[in-house]
Amino acid sequence: MLKILIVDDEVLERTALTKIISSSSEGVMVIGEAPNGRIAIEMATEHNPDIIFMDIKMPGIDGVQAVKAIKKTNPGIRFIMVSAFNTFEYAKEVMQQGVKEYILKPSRKQDILASLKRVSDEIFEESKQREEQQNLRESLDRAVSIAQKEWVSTVLVNQVQDITFDEWGQLLGVEITSGYIMLFSLRSKGKIELTAEEKQSWYFWLKDTLNSVMIKQEMMVGPLTDSQVPVLFLCKKATEKVHFKTNAQAVIDNLNSLFEKKHFNAELRIGVGLPYNHAPELNKSYLEALMAIQHLTKTPNRKYLFAVKQGSAELPSLSGVLEIEKKLLEAIRQGDVNQVLFIFESFATMLAEDKNIKGALVKKSFDEMFILVSRMLHDLGISYERTPAVEESEDIMEIFEKGKAHLLAVVHHVQIWRNDHAKGMLYKAKEYIETHYAESITLELVAEYVELSPYYFSKLFKDRFGMTFIDYLTEIRIRHAKAEMVDPGKSLKEICYSIGYKDPNYFSRVFKKHTGLSPTEFRKVTVS
């Protein structure tokens, strides 16, 4: 409802304008009348009307002076000037203030209403554009957030191939020279495990807090898995890599201080990996951060730890291990039992043949592998919490057998999920789309509904149905639009809004793209 203020020194003129507007225009409301410019300024400040009908010639502060004063404090107010003087100088002076509407006394009813409609339409159009721009910004922010989370997830499983630091730098508008992983881990202070709600609350707090303390650094927050959150910090200058510990230390100090004030019934531990110059190397930084977290479990008094470069005696060739882990995760994802067994045997042989490897290091490498598997299952939307309990004192062959049994159980679970659960979730998603097509429906919303990650849901949906999520949603909406066009009583604008589109012009373009005819042409062919 648009608010209107009437300003005129003649009471009859004010009364007539109020009556005409109130009885003939919908969506507007006269909220007051002012007899002079001074009171008009006061009422504009108090009520903030959308439109003011302003008489020009008034005693004291005239209409032009009042417009200038009001625009200083309320620049968004629109003015329709009313005057008995048809002179260019008056029109020129108010036009300089951005006033577009100018009507003469005595004013005809149709002139008043036509002028009011033009200004009202302009206000509604600008409001609509602001809303669309806000929705676009929110959608873009959400898409970037999801893309960042998915990209961090690919870092963890060493699958970074599709985007480089240069490309992320272009998206962020800064030059990215290197990056490193900081791993945040939350664990209960007592014997009672943290609830899912507590973990989620901490996750949201962590993201908000990092955004507040990260003033000069770029970062990407990854997903919450097993009470751990990986965060990718991006260095914008070469010097930031050299001094990354200083920047990381500042983040850690601020975060720990705020964490203590929040009084979470838990302990926060932070592991920091080393910085690397190339995106495919970030998995090393993650593994280093993970090792730092594991080391912190043995030193309860420490809250954070920076990784150090590992010597060759610490583990077999790191690049070899990473490559095997990458292949193993892909085989598990595909549910390929034979390939999983072959790759695992290769990994076990590599560890067994190295005489420097003891039970503790074997356990550590297996623990890291199981965490990667757990994260992958989480990203796929598969709930599988069981992990084998491996002790350092166990014989290496016993550890291998436990690891093999665990991986076989995981693969079996993935096979069942691929054949049944995922298929069921996708058809559940289709039903949801068919029911809610008329709403502001997004891929992220539907993915959350069926409890799959947006990235994997999108991929799985296209693989299963041969079309993307948005193509299917569009197909449903166009089908319903065709059905509604049979009813000549419904306008095309009504149909547009009823099937989930907010912009009739956009609806028309989409409709023509899918049918070869505009909505108007299609209706003519169908109805005739």
N, C-alpha and C positions, 0 to 999 in steps of 0.2 A: 504494500500500500504506500503510494507516494504522498508525502506531506506537502501541502500548499499553504503559502502565506499571501494574503491580499493586502497591498499597501496603496492607500489612496486617501487624500484629504477630504473627499466628498463621501459622506456616509451612504448616500443612495448608490453611488458607483460600487462601493465595497459590497453592499448588500446584494446588488444585482449580480455581480461577478460570483459571489459565494453561492447564490441560488442556481445560477446557470451551471456552474461546475459540479455542485453537489447532486443536482437532479439529472445530469446528462452524461457524466463520465464515470466509468468504473475503474477501480484500482487506484483512485486518488481520494484524498480527504483534506478539506480545508481545516487547518489547525488553529487559525487565528486571523485577526484583522488588525492593521496598524494605521493610524491616521496621519502619520508623518514619518520622515526619514529617521529621526532619532529613535523613536519607539521601534521602528522596523529593524534597526541595528541590534537593539536589545533583544527583541523577540527572535531574531535569527540566531543570536548567540545561545539563547535559552533552548529553543526548540529544534534548531538545525533542520529547517525544511529542505525538501528536495528542489522545489520550484517556488519562485516568488514572482507574483504579478506586481510590478512596480510602476506606479505613476511617476512621471518625470517632474512635472511642475508642481511643487509643494512648498509651502512656507518653511523657512528655517533650512534644515538640511534637505536638499532636493533629491530626486531619484538617482541622478547620476552620482552625486556625492555618496549617497547611501550604498549604491552598488560597489563603489570603490572601497568603502570601509568594510563592507561585509565580505568582499572577496579576499581581503587581507587575512581574515581569520577563518573563513569558510569558503575556500576556493572551489569546492565541488558543487555549490549551489548554482542552479540554472535560473536565468531571469527572462521574463517576458515583459517588455517595456510597454507601458500604456500612456498615450499622450494625445491631447487635443491639437497639438502643434505638428503639422506635417512639414518639418523643416529638415534640411540635410544636416545642419550643424548638430542638432539633437541626435539624429541617427548615427552620425559619424562618431560622436563622443561615446555613446554606449557600445558601438561596434568595437571601439578600441579596447573595451573591457571584456571582449569575447562574447558579448550578447548578440544572438542571432535573430531573435524574434522581436518584432516591433509592430504593435497594432494601434490603430487610431480610435479615438473617441468621437462620436458614440460608436461603440463596437457592436458589430453584428454577432449574434450567437454563434453562427457557423464559423466566423473568423476566430473567435475566442477558442472554440473547441478544436478547430483545425490546428491552431498554434500550440495548444496544450498537448494535442496528440503527437505532434512532431517532436516536441521536447521530451515527452514521456517515452516515446519510442527510442529516442537517442539514449536516454538514461538506461532503459531496459537492455538495449543492445550492448552498451558499454559494460553493464553489470554481467551480462551473459559472457562477453569476451573475457572479463576478469576471472569469472568462474572457470571458463575453459582453460585459460592460461594457468590458473592455480591447479586445476586437475591435471593438466599436462606436466606441470612442475612436480606434483606429487607422484604421478606415474613414472616420470623420469627418475626421480629420487629413489622410488621403490625398485625400479628396474636396475639402476646402478648398484643399489645395495645388494640385490639378489645376485647380480653378475659378479660383484666383488666377493660375496660369500662363496659362490660356486667356484670362482677362480682360486680362492684360498684352499678350497677342498681339493682341487686338482693338484695344487702344490703338495698337499700332504701325501697324496698317493703317487707323486712323481709323474704326472701326466700333463705337465705344462707344455703345450705345443702351439696353441692357437693364438697367443697374444704375447707381445714382448713388452719390455719396460718402455720402449719408445712409444708403442701404441697406447699404453696406459698413460704415459705422459701427455700425449695428445688429448686424451679424454679428460684428464684432470687439469690441463692447461699449464703444466709445469714440466721441467726436464727431470726425468727419473734416471739416476745413475746406478743405483744398487738397492738391495732390500735385504731384510732379515726377519726372522720369525721370533716373536715373543710368545711363550706358551703360559697361559694363566690356568692354574689348577686349584680347585676348591675341594677341601675335604673336611669332614665332620670332626669336631673337637672330641666328641665322646664315641661311644659304641653305637649309638643310634645313627643310622644312615640318613643322609639328607633326602628330603622328599623332592619329587619332581617340581613342585611349586616353588620350593626354596631355591633350587638350581636355576629355574627360569627367572625368578626374581633377581637373583645375582647376575645372571646373564644380561638382563635389561639394564641393570645398574652399571655393569661394567661397560657396556656400549655407550651409555649416556655420559659416564664419567670420563672415559677415554676421549670422547668428542669435546668435553669441556677442558681437559688438560692438554690436548694435542693442538696447540695453537700454530706452530710453525711446521709440524711434520704431517705428511700424508700417511694414511693407514687404511687397512681393510680388515674388518673383523670377520673371522670365520665362524662356523657353526659350533654350537655347544654339543659336545659328545663326551660321555663318561666324565662329567664334571670338569672338563677341560675345554678351553677356548683358545685357538691359535689366532694371533693377530699379526698381519704382515705390515711391517713398517717400511716405508719407501724413502730412500735418501735422495734429496733433490740436487745435492751438490757433491762433488767428489770428496770435499773435506768432511762431509757428514759421515762418510764411511769410515774415515780415519778416526773421527771423534765420536763414533756411534755410541760408545759406552757412556759418554757424558750425557748425551740426549736420552739414552735409555734409562740411565740412572735417575734423571729428573722425572721421567714418567713413573718409574717404580716408586720413588720417594713420595710423589704426590698421591699416587694411587693407594699406597699402603696407609698413608695418613688418613685419607678419606674412608678407606675400608674400616679402619679402627673406629672411626666416629659413627659408622653405620651400624655397628654392633651386630654383625652377622654371627650366628652361632656356628662359626666355621673358621678354618685357617686358609689363608691365601698363600700359595707358593708360585713363584715366577721363574721360569727358565728362559734364558736368552741365547739364541743361536747366533752364529757369526754372519756378517753381511757378505753378499755375493753380487757380482756384476751382471749376471745373466739369469733370467727367469727360470730356465730349466734346472739351475743349481739350487733353487730355494728349498728343495726337498732336503738337501744336506743341512740347511739351517734349521729346518723343522726337527730333523733327527737329533741334531745337537741340542736343541732346546728340550727335546724329550729326554735325552740322557741327563741333562742338568736337573730336570724335575725328578727323575728317578734317584739321582744322587742326593737330592734334598730330603728324600724320605729317610735317609740314613743320618741326616744331620738336622734334627728337629728344631734346633735353635736358629737356623738360617731360613730366611724368607725368600731369598732369590739367589740365583747363581748364573754367572756368565759362562758360556761354553768356551773351551780351549780347543785348539787344533789337535786332532787325534793322530797319534803315531801309527805306523803300520802294524805294530804288535797288538794294538787295541782290538782290532777286528780285521778280518780278511779285507781285501780291496774294497773300499767303500763303493766305488763305481760299480763293481761286480755285484755287490749285495743289492744296491739300488735297482739295478737292471733285473735281477732275479725277482725282487719284491714286486716290481712293476708287472712282470709277466705273470707272476703268481696271482696277483689281484685281478688281472684281466681274465685269467682262466677261471677263477672263482666266480667272477661276475657272469661269465658265460655258462656256468654250471658244468664245466668240462672236467669230469673226474680223472680221466686218463692224463690230461695235460697237467692238472694240479699235482698228481702223484709224481709225474716225471720231473716237474720243476722243483718240487719239494725235495725229492731225492738228490737233485743237483745241489740244492742249498745245503742239505745235510752233509753231503760228501765234501763240499767246500769247507765246512766247519770242522769236520772230523779229521781232514788231512792236514790241518794247520796245527802243529805241535804247541804253538803258543796259546791256543784257545783252551781255557779251562771251563769248568762247569758254570762259574759265575758269568763269564762272558757269553756262553751259549744261552744261558737263561735270559740275559739282557737282550740279546739279538732276537730271541723268540718272543719275549714280552713286547718288543717294538713291533714285530710282525703282527702279533695278535691285536695290538691297538690299531694298526693300519687296517686290518681286516674288519675290526669293529666299526671303524669310521666309515669304511666303504659300505657296509651293510646299513648303517644309519642313513647315509646319503641316498641309498636305494629305497629307503623306507621299510627296511626289513628289521623286525624286532627279534634280536637274538643276543641275549646277554651272557650266555655261558662262555667262560674261558678256562682253560686248563690251569690247575695249580702246579707250577713247576718250582721245585726246590733246588737251590744251588748244590746241595749235597748229593743229588741224584746222579746216577750214572748217565753219561751222555747219551747212550743208546736208549735209555728209558725216557729221557727228555725228547728224543727224536720220535719215539713211538707215541708219546702223548700228543706231540705236535701234529703228527700225521692223523691220529684219530680225531683230533679237534677239527682239522681242515676238512676231513671227509664228512664230518657231521655238518659243518657249515655249508659245504657244497650240496649235500643232500637237502638242506633247508632252502638253499637258493633255488634248486630245481623245483621243489614243491611250490615255492612262491612264484616262480616264473610261469609255471603251468596253471596254477589255480588262483593264487591270491592276486597277482598283478592283473590277470584277466578280469577277475571279479571287480577289482578296484576301478579298472578302466570303464567297465559297463556301468558301474555305480556313478562314475564321473559323467558318462553320457546321459544318464537319467537326470542327474542334477542339472546339466546344461539344458536339457529339454524342458525342465520344470521352471528354471530361473532365467531363461534366455532374455526376458524382458527387463531384467535388473542390470545394475552396473557390475557385470560379472567379469572376472579376470582369471587368467591362467593360475596366478598365485592363490587366489581364493579357492578354486576348484582343487588344486593340488593339496592345499591344506585340508580340505574337506575329506579327501580320500587318503590323507596321511602319507603322501609321497612328496619327495623334494620337487620343486618346480622344474628344475633342469631334467630330472629323470622322468617325471610325468610327461613333459613335453615330448621327449624322445620316444617314450613308450607308446604314447598316444598316436604319434605319427606312424610308428612301426606297425601298430595293431590295426589302425583304421585307414592308413594310406593318405591321410590329410592332417594338417596342423590343427591345433586347438581352435585358433581364430577362424580358420576356414570352415570348420564344423559349426561353430557358433553362428557364423554368417549364413551358412546354408540353412540352419534352423530358422533364423530370423527372416530370411527372404521367403522361405516356405510359408511362414505364418502371415507375412505381409501380402503374399499372393491371395491367400484365403480370405483375408479381410477386405481386399479390394473389390470383392464381389458385392459387398454391401455399399451401395451408392450413397448411403447416409453418412458414411464416415469419410472425413477429409483425409487427404494424404498426410497432412501434418499430424493428425490424431493417430494414424496408423504408424507413422514414424516413431512417435513417442511410446506407443503401446508395445512395440517389439524391442525396445531397449536403446534406440538411437536418440541422441539429444539435438542433433543438427539435421534438419530436413534436407539441406543441400548435400551433406555427406551421405545421407541415406539414399538420395537420388543417384549419386555417383556409384555407390556400391550396388544398388539395384540394377542399374544399367550394365555394369560390368558383368554381373552374373546372369542377366536375362537377355541382354542385347537391346532392351527397350527401357525407356525412362518409365517411372511409375505412371505418369499421365498417359503415355502411349500404351502401356500394358493394360491399364484400366479401360481405355477405349476399345481395345481389341477384345478384352474379356467380356465386358458388359454388353457390347454390341453383338 
